């Protein structure tokens, strides 16, 4: 049987399905080559993430947690194995199709908010919608509603430099959620926050996951906060298993 044409219809096939995992990987290996040396950071990772599920991934520094998150988000390619987003294989998509799938189906939150400093909170949150070529007024309306959901209705016109660290992370979360993704990938989203603010951020993640049926895959060093997830997995020696 011939292999399906690379990229043919792949983006169109990436659609949410309540019956299957929204994000999955099988046998994922990521190795880095340097001359004759080869370092396998990930060595056969399997993972299924259901709609609305919160999964925390823990592990030592350098264990490959961020590498795995980049592979799940289609920001990097695995050396072996496959990653499926809404049932469609990312490796069979063109770069353009992967970008479209990321914009439609995934949200990203990082330890450092990565907000554009010259744009207001409203403009930052509206950005993914404007990338979709949504009319400005509609994008602003949806962005304002999302900022309201994270408790920032009074900060719409504030620049990032005028916001606290916790507020900036809430803007980043609103930006990740404004496209109504099936899954949000969060890399140490509370790592730059104090303990009280970190707890508030996880409270918000839990509420939004429950209300919007959005899955979250959260990489964190904080075992207390990780314990609030539905599942806690650990990366050890390149393999993912129960914590």
Secondary structure, 3 states (H helix, E strand, C coil): CCCCCCCCCHHHHCCCCCCCCCEEEEEEEEEEEECCEEEEEEEEEEEEECCCCEEEEECCCCCCHHHHHHHHCCCCCCCEEEEEECCEEHHHCCHHHHHHHHHHHEEEEECCCCCCCCCEHHHHHHHHHHHCCCCHHHHHHHHHHHHHHCCCHHHCCCEHHHCCHHHHHHHHHHHHHCCCCCEEEEECCCCCCCHHHHHHHHHHHHHHHHHHCCEEEEECCCHHHHCCCCEEEEEECCEEEEC
